[in-house]
Amino acid sequence: MTPVPASQASAGGQGGPSRPSGTPLPVDDGPEHSQPAAEEPGPHRPRPTPDSIPVQPGGDQARTPATPGGLERRTGQTAPPHGPMPMRRDGDRLRFVGAATRRIARGIDLDEIVMGLCRATVPTFSDAILVYLRDPLPVGDERPTGPLLLRLRRTDRIPQQRDVEDGILPVPAPESSGLATLTNDLCEVRPGGALAEVLRGVRPVFADAPGAADALPELLGDDLPVPPGQHAILAPLRGRRRVIGAALFLRRPERPAFEADDLLVAAQLATHSALGIDKAVLYGREAYIADELQRTMLPEHLPRCTGVRLASRYLPAAETARVGGDWYDAIPLPGSRVALVVGDVMGHSMTSAAIMGQLRTTAQTLAGLDLPPQEVLHHLDEQAQRLGTDRMATCLYAVYDPVAHRITVANAGHPPPVLLHLGGRAEVLRVPAGAPIGVGGVDFEAVELDAPAGATLLLYTDGLVESRLRDVWTGIEQLREKLATTAQLTGVDHPPPLEALCDEVLDMLGPGDRDDDIALLAARFDGIAPSDVAYWFLEPEDSAPGRARRLARRALSRWGLEDMTDSVELLVSEVVTNAVRYASRPITLRLLRTDVLRCEVGDDVPQLPRLRQARATDEGGRGLYLVNRLARRWGATRLSTGKVVWFELNRG
């Protein structure tokens, strides 16, 4: 909103219509300016100090007397018929500077601060303003490289058209060759040039000063000179360590020229704006680093696991607390199993994000040891205590076995998961809550539940179900109802698509800022049918590789995969031979038929095999080389009772 100067609205003004005393000034909600109007004080009431940018003095006592010829007695210049009167008293300048700096300080990001500077100065202090900032803006202690470039960030000026029907007095529009033509977007500051000297001096200068006369053409461009008679102040914007830009304040020729005290006003505006810009750039960099830190600690892609399909979502919190400690993970385990993890570190800070990364790494390491879920939470609790006494987190750890169609869940103070059955029924699983990670001295309990084919397990953090408007159990019940309603849309025989289901779940949040970040992990249990699994025990003896080849050949014939017999027999024989060489207990051999053919060989030796290049004189060492060349992919995982070596082949 732009306030109408009192000089325009008071009786006996310079060509403006009169209004009754005490009538509020009309305001404008146009996009160019936002100046709150101030009610004119009565003749016997002291003038209050405004909280916003003050309207220029317009009363009889505040206005400079004019001669009968229309000239001001103080300056001898013709009084402007319209527009804000120049500030003539120190009190006016102090009120203006106080209100302007408050408006600038309200900005958080770079654009808000620059906009605050423009809206604070136009039209109260100048008719137009051009704000140039360094491109790129240096951050903190960075040393800029390359030439000094100033890019026009924002301009603002008195609009050419005003709405007379709404009661707004018209303001004379600038000439087309005046303020509207000053639009040079990019300027390279020449070392040793006039503009560089002005910026080095830091203090604002008049445009017609000896050192600034050549600086403005360099800033605006040689083909865009300042129009004749234009009044201007060039104010460098200096941050904490270096000049980061410049502001150019302009007045039209018919307006009173800037005075010496106006240089002090420009200096205050430039100083507060530059410091605010410096802080905004630093805040933006810190927020970017924190956001990138958190996102890099989350899985970039979910793994493709046998017998289960996965989908995930992550939403950061509101801008006021965007950094959090929520995480999710899906970790492949031996035996085609998969570990599903979701956790939440208490607090919103970079420390929370860092602790989240450490706990997630610890969980991945523990999962690689194939520990039971309750043991994983126990070791996470010990790790949190080592990080600090106040490092608290909640976590839910589940292991899904697609062959047994079972899931084992352990909980550490986390909201319970929700299981959506194929028929559309959604239930909250009864899992012991347990104490949060970091409490210490507590035991965790695991429960084993059915995981029928076609069911969907939803793991989430409390940001999805808890807010200032609802408690956590109300949110969990709403989530359960949302899942059931969504499942009804696809029918009882077809589960809803995972990606669409995740989107529907997030829709229950509604508009508005989120109080907490949200991590969501959905797992669709496809399972592996018993007819697609072949499992045997082999004694660790010399005849084991031959028996393994015969058993694999029969299974492939039963599944109609005879074309893979040669490759499977060769690789099975090599892996079983390595196991027989070191094992002391029976060896396990398992074949799984899914979209690929997977073979798993387990023994009781914890040492993992290592791929190496065999020499020409070596009698062995070529088994894993063949596996590496022929298999689609292969690997080895250490177990608490030994290890499992596996490989996969594409089905023809």
C-alpha positions in Angstrom: 0.0 0.0 0.0 1.3 3.5 -0.9 0.4 6.4 1.4 -0.8 9.6 -0.1 1.4 12.5 1.0 -0.3 14.8 3.4 0.8 17.7 1.2 -1.6 16.3 -1.5 -4.5 15.7 0.8 -4.6 18.6 3.2 -6.7 21.7 2.5 -4.8 24.4 0.7 -2.4 21.9 -0.8 -0.5 22.2 -4.0 -3.3 21.4 -6.4 -4.7 18.4 -4.5 -8.3 18.0 -3.5 -9.2 18.7 0.1 -10.6 16.2 2.6 -12.1 16.6 6.1 -9.7 16.6 9.0 -9.3 13.2 10.6 -10.4 11.3 7.5 -8.1 8.4 6.9 -5.9 8.6 3.8 -6.9 6.3 1.0 -4.7 3.4 0.4 -3.7 1.4 -2.7 -3.2 -2.4 -2.8 -1.3 -2.3 -6.0 1.8 -4.5 -6.4 4.3 -1.7 -6.8 4.5 -0.5 -3.3 3.3 -1.5 0.2 3.2 1.6 2.4 0.7 1.7 5.3 -1.2 4.9 5.5 -1.1 6.9 8.7 -4.0 8.9 10.1 -3.3 12.6 10.3 -3.3 13.8 13.9 -5.7 16.4 15.1 -4.7 20.1 15.6 -4.3 19.7 19.4 -3.0 16.1 19.5 0.7 15.4 19.4 1.9 13.6 16.3 2.5 9.8 17.1 5.6 8.0 16.1 4.5 5.7 13.3 5.5 2.0 13.3 5.8 1.9 9.6 7.5 4.2 7.1 6.1 7.6 7.8 4.3 9.8 5.4 6.2 12.9 4.5 5.2 15.9 6.6 2.1 17.4 5.2 0.6 19.6 7.9 0.9 23.3 8.1 3.5 23.2 10.8 5.6 20.5 9.1 5.5 22.0 5.6 8.2 24.5 4.6 6.5 27.8 4.0 6.3 29.0 0.4 6.6 32.4 -1.0 3.7 34.0 -2.9 5.4 33.0 -6.1 5.3 29.3 -5.3 8.9 29.1 -4.3 10.1 27.4 -1.1 11.7 29.9 1.3 14.5 27.4 2.3 15.7 26.2 -1.1 14.2 28.8 -3.5 12.9 25.9 -5.7 9.5 25.4 -7.0 7.4 23.2 -4.7 6.3 20.0 -6.4 2.6 19.9 -7.2 2.4 16.2 -6.3 4.5 13.5 -4.7 6.0 13.2 -1.2 7.6 16.3 0.2 11.3 16.1 0.9 12.3 15.4 4.5 13.3 18.7 6.1 13.7 17.7 9.8 16.0 15.4 11.5 13.1 13.8 13.3 11.5 12.9 9.9 14.7 11.2 8.8 15.1 9.3 12.0 11.5 8.0 11.9 12.0 7.1 8.2 15.2 5.2 8.8 13.8 3.4 11.8 10.7 2.2 9.9 12.8 1.4 6.8 15.3 -0.7 8.7 12.5 -2.6 10.4 11.0 -3.4 7.1 14.3 -4.6 5.7 15.0 -6.7 8.8 11.7 -8.5 8.4 13.1 -10.2 5.3 14.5 -13.7 5.7 15.7 -14.6 2.2 17.5 -12.5 -0.4 14.5 -11.5 -2.4 12.5 -10.4 0.7 15.4 -8.1 1.9 15.9 -6.5 -1.5 12.1 -6.0 -1.9 12.0 -4.5 1.6 14.7 -2.0 0.6 12.8 -1.0 -2.6 9.4 -0.7 -0.9 10.8 1.3 2.0 12.5 4.0 -0.2 9.9 4.4 -3.0 8.2 6.9 -3.0 9.1 8.2 0.5 12.8 8.8 -0.1 13.2 8.5 -3.9 11.1 8.2 -7.0 13.0 5.1 -8.2 15.7 2.7 -7.0 17.9 0.2 -8.8 19.6 -2.5 -6.7 22.7 -4.3 -8.2 24.2 -7.3 -6.5 27.4 -9.2 -7.1 27.1 -12.1 -9.4 27.7 -14.6 -8.0 27.3 -13.5 -4.4 30.2 -14.7 -2.2 29.3 -16.8 0.8 31.1 -16.3 4.1 34.9 -16.3 3.7 34.8 -17.3 0.1 37.3 -15.4 -2.1 35.6 -14.4 -5.3 37.4 -15.4 -8.5 37.1 -13.7 -11.9 36.0 -10.2 -12.7 33.6 -8.2 -10.4 30.2 -8.4 -12.0 27.1 -6.5 -10.8 23.7 -7.8 -11.9 20.5 -5.8 -11.6 18.5 -7.7 -9.0 15.4 -5.5 -8.7 14.1 -2.1 -9.6 11.2 -0.1 -8.2 9.7 3.3 -9.1 6.6 5.4 -8.8 4.0 3.8 -11.1 3.0 5.7 -14.2 -0.7 5.1 -13.7 -2.8 5.5 -10.6 -6.4 4.6 -10.1 -8.3 7.8 -9.7 -11.7 6.1 -9.3 -10.6 4.5 -6.1 -9.7 7.9 -4.6 -6.0 7.8 -5.3 -4.5 11.1 -6.4 -2.6 11.0 -9.7 1.1 11.1 -9.6 3.0 12.6 -12.6 4.5 9.9 -14.7 8.2 10.0 -15.5 9.2 10.7 -19.1 9.8 7.7 -21.3 13.5 8.6 -21.6 13.9 8.9 -17.8 13.7 6.2 -15.1 12.1 3.6 -17.3 15.1 3.4 -19.6 17.6 2.5 -16.8 17.6 -1.2 -17.4 21.1 -2.3 -17.9 21.1 -5.8 -16.4 24.8 -6.7 -16.1 27.8 -4.5 -15.4 31.5 -5.5 -15.2 33.4 -3.3 -12.8 36.7 -2.4 -14.5 39.7 -2.5 -12.1 40.8 1.1 -11.3 37.8 2.6 -13.0 35.5 5.3 -11.6 32.9 2.8 -10.4 35.5 0.6 -8.7 36.8 3.7 -6.8 33.3 4.6 -5.6 32.6 1.1 -4.4 36.0 1.0 -2.7 35.1 4.2 -0.8 32.0 2.5 0.7 30.2 5.8 1.4 27.2 7.0 -0.7 28.0 9.8 -3.1 25.9 12.2 -5.2 25.7 11.4 -8.9 27.2 14.8 -9.8 30.2 14.4 -7.4 33.6 14.5 -9.0 34.3 10.8 -8.4 30.8 9.6 -9.3 30.2 11.5 -12.6 31.9 8.7 -14.5 30.8 5.9 -12.3 27.1 6.0 -13.3 27.6 5.6 -17.0 29.8 2.6 -16.2 27.1 1.1 -14.0 24.1 1.9 -16.3 25.9 1.5 -19.6 27.4 4.1 -21.9 24.2 4.0 -24.0 22.0 4.6 -20.9 23.1 7.8 -19.3 21.2 9.4 -16.4 18.7 11.9 -17.9 19.6 15.5 -17.6 18.5 17.1 -14.3 18.0 13.7 -12.6 19.0 13.7 -8.9 20.8 10.5 -7.8 22.7 8.9 -5.0 25.0 6.0 -5.6 25.3 3.9 -2.4 27.7 0.9 -2.3 26.3 -2.2 -0.4 29.1 -3.5 1.8 28.6 -6.7 3.8 30.8 -8.0 6.6 33.9 -8.5 4.5 33.4 -7.0 1.0 31.3 -4.9 -1.3 28.4 -7.1 -2.5 26.5 -4.6 -4.7 25.3 -1.0 -5.1 22.0 0.8 -4.8 21.1 3.8 -7.0 18.4 6.2 -5.6 16.8 8.5 -8.2 14.6 11.6 -8.1 13.0 13.3 -11.1 14.2 16.7 -12.2 11.1 18.5 -10.9 11.6 17.1 -7.4 13.9 18.7 -4.8 17.5 17.6 -5.0 19.0 15.3 -2.4 20.6 17.1 0.6 23.7 16.3 2.5 21.7 14.6 5.3 20.1 12.3 2.7 23.6 10.7 2.2 23.4 9.6 5.9 20.0 8.1 5.2 21.2 6.3 2.1 24.2 5.0 4.1 22.0 3.5 6.8 19.7 1.9 4.2 22.7 0.4 2.4 24.4 -0.9 5.5 21.3 -2.6 6.9 20.4 -4.1 3.5 24.0 -5.4 2.9 24.2 -7.0 6.3 20.8 -8.6 5.8 21.8 -9.9 2.3 25.0 -11.4 3.8 23.0 -13.2 6.5 20.4 -14.4 3.9 23.1 -15.8 1.7 24.7 -17.6 4.7 21.3 -18.9 5.8 20.5 -20.2 2.4 23.9 -22.0 2.1 23.5 -23.6 5.5 19.9 -24.7 4.7 21.1 -26.1 1.4 24.0 -28.0 3.1 21.7 -29.4 5.8 19.1 -30.5 3.2 21.8 -32.1 1.0 23.4 -33.8 4.1 20.1 -35.3 5.1 19.1 -36.4 1.6 22.4 -38.1 0.9 22.1 -40.1 4.1 18.8 -41.5 2.8 18.8 -44.3 0.2 18.9 -43.0 -3.3 17.3 -46.1 -4.8 15.5 -48.9 -3.1 16.9 -52.4 -3.8 15.1 -54.9 -5.9 14.4 -57.8 -3.6 13.0 -61.2 -4.4 9.4 -61.7 -3.4 8.7 -58.1 -2.3 8.1 -54.7 -4.0 9.0 -51.5 -2.3 8.1 -47.8 -2.5 9.1 -44.9 -0.3 8.5 -41.2 0.3 10.3 -38.5 2.2 9.0 -35.0 3.0 11.1 -32.5 4.9 9.5 -30.4 7.6 8.4 -26.8 7.2 11.0 -24.1 6.4 11.3 -23.2 10.1 12.5 -26.8 10.9 13.4 -28.4 7.6 16.3 -30.5 9.0 15.2 -33.6 10.8 16.3 -37.1 11.7 13.8 -39.4 10.0 15.1 -42.2 7.8 14.1 -45.4 6.1 16.0 -48.3 4.6 15.5 -51.7 2.9 18.5 -54.1 3.3 18.7 -57.4 1.4 19.5 -60.3 3.7 20.7 -63.9 3.0 18.0 -66.4 2.0 16.2 -63.8 -0.2 15.0 -62.0 3.0 14.8 -58.3 3.4 15.1 -56.0 6.4 12.7 -53.0 6.5 13.8 -50.2 8.8 12.3 -46.8 9.7 13.5 -44.5 12.4 13.3 -41.0 13.8 16.0 -39.1 15.7 14.5 -36.6 18.1 15.1 -32.9 17.3 15.4 -30.8 14.2 19.0 -29.7 13.6 22.1 -30.7 11.7 23.1 -32.7 14.7 19.9 -34.8 14.4 20.7 -35.4 10.7 24.2 -36.5 11.6 23.1 -38.8 14.3 20.5 -40.3 11.9 23.3 -41.0 9.4 25.4 -42.8 12.1 22.4 -44.9 13.3 21.5 -45.8 9.7 25.0 -46.9 9.0 25.1 -49.0 12.2 21.8 -50.6 11.3 23.1 -51.6 7.9 26.2 -53.1 9.4 24.2 -55.1 12.0 21.8 -56.3 9.3 24.8 -57.6 7.3 25.6 -59.8 10.3 22.1 -61.3 10.1 21.3 -60.6 13.7 17.7 -61.0 15.0 15.7 -57.7 15.0 15.7 -57.4 18.8 19.5 -57.7 18.8 19.8 -55.0 16.2 17.8 -52.6 18.3 19.9 -53.6 21.4 23.2 -52.7 19.5 21.6 -49.5 18.2 20.7 -48.5 21.7 24.3 -49.0 22.8 25.6 -47.0 19.8 23.2 -44.1 20.7 24.5 -44.1 24.3 28.1 -43.9 23.0 27.1 -40.8 20.9 25.8 -39.0 23.9 23.5 -39.2 26.9 20.8 -37.1 25.2 20.8 -38.9 21.8 17.3 -40.4 21.6 15.6 -42.0 18.7 12.8 -44.3 17.8 13.2 -47.2 15.4 11.2 -50.1 14.0 13.1 -53.1 12.5 11.3 -55.8 10.5 12.6 -58.8 8.6 10.5 -60.4 5.8 11.0 -63.9 4.6 9.3 -64.5 1.3 9.7 -68.2 1.4 8.1 -68.7 4.8 5.6 -65.8 4.3 6.5 -64.5 7.8 7.7 -61.2 9.1 9.6 -60.6 12.4 9.2 -57.2 14.0 10.9 -55.4 16.9 10.0 -51.9 18.0 11.9 -49.2 20.0 9.3 -46.6 20.9 8.1 -46.2 17.3 4.5 -45.9 16.0 3.2 -49.4 15.1 3.1 -50.5 11.4 -0.2 -50.9 9.5 -0.9 -54.0 7.4 -3.3 -53.7 4.5 -4.6 -57.2 3.5 -5.6 -58.2 0.0 -9.3 -58.0 0.7 -9.1 -54.3 1.8 -8.9 -54.8 5.5 -6.3 -52.6 7.3 -5.1 -53.4 10.8 -2.6 -51.9 13.2 -0.2 -54.6 14.1 0.1 -55.4 17.8 3.8 -54.9 18.3 5.4 -54.2 21.8 6.2 -50.5 21.9 9.5 -50.8 23.8 11.7 -48.0 25.0 13.3 -45.5 22.6 16.9 -46.0 21.5 19.3 -44.2 23.8 17.5 -45.0 27.1 19.8 -47.9 27.9 19.3 -50.9 30.2 16.1 -52.1 28.5 15.3 -55.3 26.6 13.6 -55.3 23.2 11.1 -58.0 22.2 10.4 -59.3 18.7 7.2 -60.9 17.4 6.7 -63.1 14.4 3.6 -62.5 12.3 2.0 -63.8 9.1 2.8 -61.9 5.9 0.3 -63.2 3.4 0.9 -62.7 -0.3 -0.7 -59.6 -1.7 -0.6 -57.8 1.7 1.1 -54.4 2.1 3.0 -53.3 5.1 3.3 -49.6 5.8 6.1 -48.2 8.0 6.1 -44.5 8.8 7.4 -41.8 11.2 5.2 -39.9 13.6 5.2 -36.8 11.4 2.6 -38.5 9.2 0.1 -39.2 12.1 0.9 -36.5 14.7 0.5 -32.8 14.6 -0.7 -29.8 16.6 -4.3 -30.6 15.6 -4.4 -34.3 16.5 -2.7 -36.8 18.8 -0.7 -39.8 17.5 -3.4 -42.4 18.0 -6.1 -40.4 16.3 -3.7 -40.0 13.3 -3.0 -43.8 13.3 -6.7 -44.5 13.1 -7.1 -42.0 10.3 -4.2 -43.7 8.5 -5.9 -47.1 8.8 -9.2 -45.7 7.5 -7.4 -44.1 4.6 -5.7 -47.3 3.6 -8.9 -49.2 3.8 -10.8 -46.6 1.7 -8.0 -46.6 -0.9 -8.0 -50.4 -1.2 -11.8 -50.4 -1.9 -11.2 -48.4 -5.1 -9.3 -51.3 -6.8 -11.4 -54.1 -5.6 -10.9 -57.0 -3.2 -8.8 -59.1 -5.6 -6.4 -56.4 -6.7 -4.2 -54.4 -4.3 -3.7 -50.7 -5.0 -0.5 -49.8 -6.8 2.3 -49.0 -4.4 3.2 -45.6 -5.8 -0.4 -44.4 -5.9 -1.0 -45.8 -2.4 1.9 -43.7 -1.0 0.5 -40.6 -2.7 -2.9 -41.2 -1.3 -1.5 -41.6 2.2 0.4 -38.3 2.0 -2.9 -36.6 0.9 -4.2 -37.1 4.4 -1.8 -34.4 5.6 -3.9 -31.6 4.1 -2.6 -28.0 3.4 -0.3 -26.1 5.7 3.2 -26.4 7.0 4.3 -29.7 8.5 5.5 -29.7 12.0 7.9 -32.7 11.4 9.6 -34.4 8.5 8.0 -37.6 7.2 9.5 -40.9 6.2 7.3 -43.5 4.6 8.2 -47.1 3.5 5.6 -49.4 1.8 6.3 -53.1 1.2 4.1 -55.3 -1.0 4.5 -59.0 -0.1 4.5 -61.1 -3.2 6.3 -64.0 -1.6 7.7 -67.1 -3.3 5.4 -70.1 -3.8 6.6 -73.4 -2.4 6.6 -74.9 -5.9 9.3 -72.4 -6.9 11.7 -73.4 -4.1 14.0 -76.4 -4.0 16.1 -77.1 -0.9 18.6 -79.8 0.1 21.2 -80.7 2.7 24.6 -82.0 1.5 27.2 -83.8 3.6 30.6 -82.1 3.3 32.2 -85.0 1.3 33.9 -85.5 -2.1 30.6 -86.7 -3.6 28.7 -83.6 -2.7 29.5 -81.6 -5.9 28.2 -84.5 -8.1 25.0 -84.9 -6.1 24.5 -81.1 -6.2 24.7 -81.2 -10.0 22.1 -84.0 -10.3 19.6 -82.3 -7.9 19.9 -79.0 -9.8 19.3 -80.8 -13.1 16.1 -82.4 -11.8 14.8 -79.1 -10.5 15.4 -77.3 -13.7 13.7 -80.1 -15.7 10.7 -79.8 -13.4 10.5 -76.0 -13.9 11.0 -76.3 -17.7 14.4 -74.5 -17.6 16.5 -77.2 -19.3 18.3 -74.6 -21.4 20.0 -73.4 -18.3 21.2 -76.8 -17.2 24.9 -76.5 -18.4 25.5 -73.1 -16.8 23.8 -74.0 -13.5 25.5 -77.3 -13.1 28.9 -75.7 -13.7 28.4 -72.9 -11.2 26.8 -75.1 -8.6 29.6 -77.5 -8.8 32.3 -74.8 -8.3 30.5 -73.2 -5.3 29.8 -76.5 -3.6 33.3 -77.7 -4.1 34.6 -74.6 -2.3 32.2 -75.2 0.6 33.2 -78.9 0.9 36.9 -78.0 1.1 36.4 -76.1 4.4 33.0 -77.0 5.9 32.6 -79.4 8.8 28.8 -79.5 9.0 26.1 -80.2 6.3 26.0 -77.8 3.4 22.7 -76.2 2.3 21.7 -75.8 -1.3 18.7 -73.9 -2.4 17.3 -72.9 -5.8 14.7 -70.2 -6.1 12.7 -69.6 -9.3 11.4 -66.0 -9.6 12.0 -63.5 -12.4 15.6 -64.9 -12.2 17.1 -68.2 -11.1 18.8 -67.8 -7.8 21.2 -70.3 -6.2 22.3 -70.2 -2.6 25.0 -72.4 -0.9 25.5 -72.1 2.8 28.2 -73.5 5.1 29.5 -73.1 8.6 32.7 -71.3 7.7 32.6 -67.5 8.4 35.4 -66.5 6.0 34.1 -64.9 2.9 35.5 -66.0 -0.5 37.6 -63.5 -2.4 37.8 -63.2 -6.2 41.4 -63.4 -7.4 43.2 -63.9 -10.6 44.8 -67.4 -10.6 48.2 -67.9 -12.1 48.9 -70.4 -14.9 50.6 -72.8 -12.6 47.8 -72.8 -9.9 45.6 -75.9 -9.7 42.6 -74.0 -8.2 41.3 -70.4 -7.7 39.2 -70.3 -10.9 35.8 -71.2 -9.4 34.7 -67.7 -8.5 36.2 -66.3 -11.7 33.8 -68.5 -13.6 30.9 -67.4 -11.4 31.8 -63.8 -11.9 31.9 -64.2 -15.7 28.8 -66.3 -16.2 26.4 -65.1 -13.4 24.1 -62.1 -13.7 25.4 -61.1 -10.2 26.8 -62.9 -7.2 27.8 -62.2 -3.6 28.6 -63.6 -0.2 27.0 -62.8 3.2 28.4 -63.6 6.6 25.9 -65.2 9.0 26.0 -65.8 12.7 26.5 -69.5 11.9 28.7 -69.2 8.8 28.1 -67.7 5.4 26.0 -67.9 2.3 27.4 -67.7 -1.3 24.8 -66.9 -3.9 24.5 -66.2 -7.6 21.7 -65.3 -10.0 21.2 -66.2 -13.7 18.7 -64.6 -16.1 16.0 -67.0 -17.3 16.0 -67.6 -21.0 
